[in-house]
């Protein structure tokens, strides 16, 4: 048999199917039908349970009902597309309308089935989905998926939890409080929530509560009438009014004064806003998202933030992890920013030298993703050669997690790697392995097979090392 092609039976034997339906009869019927065809079948009674199982095991296909409690089939589909975009999804429904079929297919469903259906129908569609996924993966054997949500990039478990929370809360109108250190992407998270919400075709209005003095900030938020204060030469609507029908994002809300906090609380309670100097209240229809890099709990204890406002804001918390806690995402972010800035600046940069990558992956990033972005932009501008060197990064002194010498020799063969690891300090093993992999790939023009042969490693073992450190040869080669 030609190894470049998979038969239908090969695809079946290697396929694990997740079935999500709130009707036990449907679940059991599908389990029996597909098990008889050689599939491994796991069932779940609702979308939340199904997604939990999806995170704990590798599935090649998901079959989900459209109308379910807890989560709809479309919500399940959208979440899977973020968490595991290579997994095809078949939507089932007993509500046979053209609109639901079109909606499911527009949202990326592989196929669509109307209940009741015959066993042969589901088997045929499942075989087609399994075959397509197998061929897709075979055509892209070296590419690692980059789960994303909006402009976020990262495949770490920490970020997958963030994606799942964002997609769960997006379809609702619940108020969201986003927390995280500066530079973790709080506004990106807010925009992702808006983009996945029912308000996505309306305005997204953002303001930094630390950017204006108290009087001007209140005017920006609530609006004012002509003559209400010095300089108010005309009536001006506030952001609550401008964001009507859409989303209002209040960044760094911890900087609000107690007076402004009281006015904001009143607006949220009454769902109407009165402009400064005005007497008539106007109803508002907004989805509020707030963000802060400080602990509002601690501020409440200190007496600098209102407890009742905190409870109004903290309905759905979303916490963004600092970059140092998701270091597996750093190679993906490096590749993304390299590609972005080489295209924007119009400079020929072929990639990053191994010692530069190791230095970045062992840097503490006090400024998080924003700092990494700035470092890469600066390096692309300053780099005199096609490869960004460690010196081009200009990293601040004292922020590296481990101190590896610039003169340290990167091993070339697998035997040299073993000896280097034996002699190295335990904490230095990981940087050495990473440098070994990057150097081998760059010497062989990002060809995994050639890199493995040159180093004396079996290709599966070399690929396992790539996977261990979240390295994608295909993505790095295109950076």
C-alpha positions in Angstrom: 0.0 0.0 0.0 1.2 3.5 -0.8 2.2 5.2 2.5 1.2 8.6 1.1 -2.4 7.6 1.1 -4.7 6.5 3.8 -7.6 4.1 3.2 -11.0 4.7 4.6 -10.5 1.8 7.0 -7.2 3.2 8.2 -9.0 6.5 8.9 -11.8 4.7 10.8 -9.4 2.6 13.0 -7.6 5.7 14.0 -10.6 7.9 14.6 -12.0 8.7 18.1 -15.5 10.3 17.9 -17.1 12.6 20.5 -20.9 12.6 20.4 -22.8 15.4 22.2 -26.6 15.3 22.5 -29.0 15.8 25.4 -31.1 12.8 24.3 -29.8 9.5 25.7 -31.5 7.6 22.9 -29.6 9.5 20.2 -26.3 9.2 22.1 -26.7 5.4 22.5 -27.8 4.9 18.9 -24.8 6.7 17.5 -22.5 4.9 19.9 -23.8 1.5 18.7 -23.8 2.5 15.0 -20.3 3.9 15.0 -18.7 1.3 17.3 -19.9 -1.3 14.9 -18.0 0.5 12.1 -14.7 0.4 14.1 -14.8 3.9 15.7 -14.0 4.7 19.3 -17.0 6.6 20.6 -17.3 8.8 23.7 -20.6 10.5 24.6 -21.6 13.6 26.5 -25.0 14.9 27.6 -24.3 18.6 27.0 -21.8 21.0 25.4 -19.9 21.8 28.6 -19.3 18.2 29.5 -18.4 17.5 25.9 -15.8 20.3 25.8 -14.3 19.1 29.1 -13.8 15.7 27.5 -12.4 17.2 24.4 -9.7 18.9 26.5 -8.7 15.7 28.2 -8.4 13.4 25.1 -7.6 13.5 21.4 -10.7 13.3 19.2 -10.7 13.2 15.4 -14.3 14.2 15.0 -17.2 15.8 17.0 -20.9 15.2 16.3 -23.1 17.6 18.2 -26.8 18.4 18.4 -27.8 21.9 17.5 -30.5 22.6 20.1 -29.3 21.8 23.6 -29.4 23.3 27.1 -26.2 24.8 28.6 -24.6 25.4 25.2 -26.0 25.3 21.7 -24.3 23.3 19.0 -23.1 26.5 17.3 -21.5 27.6 20.6 -19.8 24.2 20.8 -18.7 24.5 17.2 -17.2 28.0 17.7 -15.3 26.9 20.8 -13.9 23.8 19.1 -12.7 26.0 16.2 -10.6 28.0 18.7 -9.4 25.2 20.9 -8.8 22.5 18.2 -9.4 24.0 14.8 -8.4 20.8 12.9 -11.3 18.7 14.4 -14.3 18.6 12.0 -17.7 19.0 13.5 -21.0 17.5 12.2 -24.2 19.3 13.4 -27.4 17.3 14.0 -30.8 18.9 14.4 -34.5 17.9 14.6 -35.4 21.4 13.6 -35.1 21.1 9.8 -34.9 24.6 8.5 -32.7 26.1 5.8 -31.6 28.9 8.1 -30.2 26.5 10.7 -28.4 24.5 8.1 -26.9 27.6 6.5 -25.9 29.1 9.8 -24.1 25.9 10.8 -22.2 25.7 7.6 -21.3 29.4 7.7 -19.9 28.9 11.1 -17.6 26.2 9.8 -19.4 22.9 10.4 -18.1 20.1 8.2 -21.6 18.8 7.4 -25.2 18.8 8.6 -27.7 16.1 9.4 -31.4 16.3 9.9 -33.1 14.0 12.5 -34.3 11.3 12.0 -31.5 9.9 9.9 -30.6 6.4 8.8 -27.4 4.7 10.1 -25.9 4.6 6.6 -26.2 8.4 6.4 -24.3 9.2 9.5 -21.6 6.5 8.7 -21.1 8.0 5.2 -20.7 11.6 6.6 -18.4 10.4 9.4 -16.2 8.5 7.0 -15.9 11.6 4.8 -15.0 13.8 7.8 -12.4 11.3 9.1 -10.9 11.0 5.6 -10.6 14.7 5.1 -9.0 15.3 8.5 -6.5 12.4 7.9 -5.5 13.9 4.5 -5.3 17.4 5.8 -2.9 16.3 8.6 -0.9 14.2 6.1 -0.5 17.2 3.9 0.8 19.3 6.7 2.8 16.9 8.9 5.1 19.5 10.4 2.7 22.3 11.2 1.5 22.8 14.8 -1.9 24.4 15.2 -1.9 27.8 16.8 -5.2 28.1 18.7 -6.3 31.7 18.6 -9.1 34.0 19.6 -9.3 37.3 17.8 -5.7 38.7 17.8 -4.5 36.3 20.5 -1.8 33.7 19.7 -0.9 30.8 21.9 -1.5 27.1 22.3 -0.7 26.8 26.0 -3.2 25.3 28.5 -3.4 28.7 30.2 -4.5 30.4 27.0 -6.9 27.6 26.1 -8.7 28.3 29.3 -8.9 32.0 28.4 -10.2 31.2 24.9 -12.9 28.9 26.4 -14.0 31.6 28.9 -14.1 34.3 26.2 -16.2 32.1 23.9 -18.5 31.0 26.7 -19.2 34.6 27.9 -19.3 36.3 24.5 -22.9 35.4 23.4 -24.3 36.9 26.7 -24.8 40.4 27.8 -23.1 39.8 31.2 -20.6 42.4 32.5 -17.0 41.1 32.3 -14.0 42.1 34.4 -10.6 41.4 32.8 -7.6 41.3 35.1 -3.9 40.8 34.3 -0.6 42.5 34.4 0.2 45.4 32.0 1.0 44.1 28.5 -1.0 40.8 28.7 -3.6 41.9 26.2 -6.6 43.1 28.2 -8.0 45.2 25.3 -7.4 42.3 22.9 -9.5 40.1 25.2 -12.3 42.8 25.3 -12.3 43.1 21.5 -12.4 39.3 21.2 -15.5 39.1 23.4 -17.1 41.9 21.4 -16.3 40.2 18.1 -17.8 36.9 19.2 -20.9 38.6 20.7 -24.3 39.3 19.3 -23.3 42.9 19.3 -20.4 42.4 16.9 -21.9 44.6 14.2 -22.3 47.5 16.6 -19.7 49.9 18.1 -16.8 48.9 20.3 -15.9 52.0 22.3 -12.8 52.0 24.5 -11.4 54.5 27.0 -8.4 54.4 29.3 -9.6 55.7 32.7 -6.1 56.8 33.6 -5.7 59.0 30.5 -7.9 62.0 31.6 -8.4 64.1 34.8 -11.6 63.4 36.7 -13.7 66.3 35.3 -12.9 65.5 31.7 -13.3 61.7 32.2 -16.8 62.2 33.6 -17.6 64.4 30.6 -16.3 61.7 28.2 -18.2 58.9 29.9 -21.6 60.6 30.7 -21.6 63.6 28.2 -22.4 67.2 29.0 -24.8 69.9 28.0 -23.8 73.3 26.6 -22.6 75.7 29.3 -22.4 73.1 32.1 -18.8 74.0 32.8 -16.0 76.3 31.4 -15.2 75.3 27.9 -18.5 73.4 27.3 -19.3 75.4 24.2 -21.8 72.7 22.9 -23.7 69.7 24.0 -21.7 66.5 23.7 -23.0 62.9 24.1 -20.9 60.6 26.3 -19.4 57.3 25.5 -22.3 55.4 27.2 -24.5 57.0 24.6 -22.1 56.5 21.7 -21.7 52.8 22.6 -25.5 52.2 22.6 -26.2 48.8 21.1 -22.6 47.8 21.3 -19.8 47.4 23.9 -18.2 49.9 26.2 -14.7 49.0 27.4 -13.3 50.8 30.5 -9.6 50.1 30.8 -7.7 50.6 34.1 -11.0 51.1 35.9 -9.1 51.0 39.2 -8.0 54.6 38.6 -11.5 56.0 38.9 -12.1 58.4 41.8 -14.6 57.5 44.5 -16.9 60.2 43.1 -16.8 58.8 39.5 -17.2 55.3 40.9 -20.5 56.4 42.6 -21.8 57.9 39.3 -20.8 54.8 37.3 -22.6 52.5 39.8 -25.7 54.6 39.5 -25.6 54.3 35.7 -25.2 50.5 35.9 -28.0 50.1 38.4 -30.5 52.3 36.6 -29.3 51.6 33.0 -29.7 55.2 32.1 -27.3 58.2 32.0 -27.7 61.9 32.8 -25.1 64.2 31.1 -23.2 66.7 33.3 -25.4 69.8 33.7 -28.5 68.0 32.3 -31.8 67.0 34.0 -33.1 64.4 31.6 -31.9 60.8 31.8 -31.4 58.7 28.7 -31.8 54.9 28.7 -28.6 53.0 27.6 -28.2 49.6 26.0 -24.5 48.7 26.3 -22.4 45.6 27.2 -19.8 46.7 29.7 -16.3 45.3 29.9 -13.9 46.6 32.4 -10.2 45.9 32.9 -7.5 46.5 35.6 -3.9 45.5 36.3 -4.5 45.9 40.1 -6.4 43.7 42.6 -9.8 45.3 43.1 -10.3 42.9 46.1 -7.3 44.5 47.8 -8.5 48.0 46.9 -11.9 47.3 48.4 -10.2 46.2 51.6 -8.1 49.4 51.5 -11.2 51.5 51.0 -10.1 52.9 47.7 -12.7 51.0 45.6 -16.4 50.7 46.2 -17.4 47.1 47.1 -20.9 47.5 45.5 -19.3 48.6 42.2 -16.8 45.7 42.4 -19.7 43.2 42.7 -21.4 44.9 39.7 -18.3 44.6 37.6 -17.0 41.2 38.7 -19.9 39.1 37.3 -17.7 37.2 34.8 -13.9 37.4 35.7 -11.4 36.7 32.9 -7.8 36.5 34.2 -4.9 36.8 31.6 -1.7 35.0 32.6 1.6 36.8 32.3 3.9 35.6 29.5 6.4 34.1 32.0 3.7 31.6 33.0 3.1 30.4 29.4 6.6 30.2 28.0 5.5 27.5 25.5 3.8 30.3 23.5 6.9 32.4 23.1 8.2 30.6 19.9 4.8 31.1 18.3 4.7 34.8 19.3 8.3 35.3 18.0 7.3 33.9 14.6 4.2 36.0 14.5 5.9 39.3 15.3 8.9 38.6 13.1 6.6 38.1 10.1 4.5 41.2 11.1 7.4 43.6 11.3 9.5 42.3 8.4 6.4 42.9 6.2 5.6 46.3 7.8 9.2 47.6 7.6 10.0 45.9 4.3 13.2 44.3 5.5 14.6 40.9 4.4 14.9 39.0 7.7 15.2 35.2 7.2 14.8 34.3 10.9 16.3 34.4 14.3 19.7 32.9 15.4 19.4 30.0 17.9 21.2 32.0 20.7 18.7 34.8 20.2 15.7 32.5 20.5 17.1 30.8 23.6 17.8 34.2 25.2 14.1 35.3 24.6 12.8 32.0 25.9 14.7 32.5 29.0 13.8 36.1 29.6 11.3 37.0 32.3 9.3 39.6 30.3 8.2 42.0 33.0 6.3 43.9 30.2 4.7 40.7 28.9 3.5 40.3 25.3 3.7 44.0 24.7 7.4 44.0 25.6 8.1 41.0 23.4 6.4 42.8 20.5 8.6 45.9 21.1 11.8 43.8 21.4 11.1 42.1 18.0 10.3 45.3 16.3 13.5 46.9 17.5 15.5 43.9 16.5 14.1 43.9 13.0 14.9 47.6 12.6 18.4 47.2 14.0 19.5 43.8 12.6 22.3 44.3 10.0 22.1 40.7 8.7 19.3 38.3 7.6 19.3 36.6 11.0 18.4 38.5 14.1 21.3 37.9 16.6 21.2 38.0 20.4 22.8 41.4 20.4 20.1 42.8 18.2 17.5 42.1 20.9 19.1 44.6 23.3 17.5 42.8 26.3 17.7 44.7 29.7 20.4 43.4 32.0 19.3 41.2 34.9 16.0 39.9 33.5 17.1 36.6 32.0 16.0 33.4 33.8 19.2 31.6 33.1 22.6 33.0 32.1 24.0 31.2 29.0 27.2 32.5 27.6 27.3 33.9 24.0 30.3 31.8 23.4 28.6 28.5 24.4 28.9 26.0 21.6 25.6 24.6 20.3 25.8 20.8 19.8 25.5 19.6 16.3 24.9 15.8 16.6 22.7 13.8 18.9 25.8 12.4 20.6 27.1 15.9 21.3 23.7 16.9 22.7 23.8 13.9 25.1 27.3 14.8 26.3 26.4 18.5 26.7 23.3 17.7 28.7 25.3 15.3 30.9 27.8 18.1 31.7 25.3 20.9 31.9 23.6 22.1 35.0 20.1 20.5 35.2 18.4 23.9 34.7 20.5 24.5 31.6 19.4 21.3 29.7 16.2 22.9 28.2 18.0 25.9 26.6 20.7 23.6 25.2 18.0 21.3 23.6 16.2 24.2 22.2 19.3 25.7 20.7 20.2 22.3 19.3 16.9 22.0 17.5 16.8 25.5 16.1 20.4 25.3 14.9 19.7 22.0 13.1 16.6 23.3 11.4 18.2 26.5 10.2 21.2 24.6 8.8 18.8 22.4 6.8 16.5 25.1 5.6 13.7 24.0 8.1 13.5 20.5 6.6 12.7 18.2 9.5 13.8 15.0 7.7 17.2 16.5 6.7 17.7 18.0 10.2 17.0 14.7 11.8 19.4 12.8 9.5 22.2 15.3 10.0 22.0 15.1 13.8 21.8 11.3 13.8 18.3 11.2 15.2 15.3 9.2 14.0 12.7 11.6 12.5 10.0 10.7 15.1 12.4 11.4 18.0 13.4 14.8 16.4 9.7 15.6 15.9 9.0 14.7 19.5 11.6 17.3 20.6 9.9 19.9 18.4 6.5 19.1 20.0 8.1 19.2 23.5 9.1 22.8 23.1 6.2 23.9 20.9 8.4 24.5 17.9 6.8 24.5 14.4 9.4 24.2 11.6 6.8 25.3 9.0 5.8 28.4 10.9 9.4 29.4 11.6 10.4 28.9 8.0 7.6 31.3 6.9 8.6 33.9 9.5 
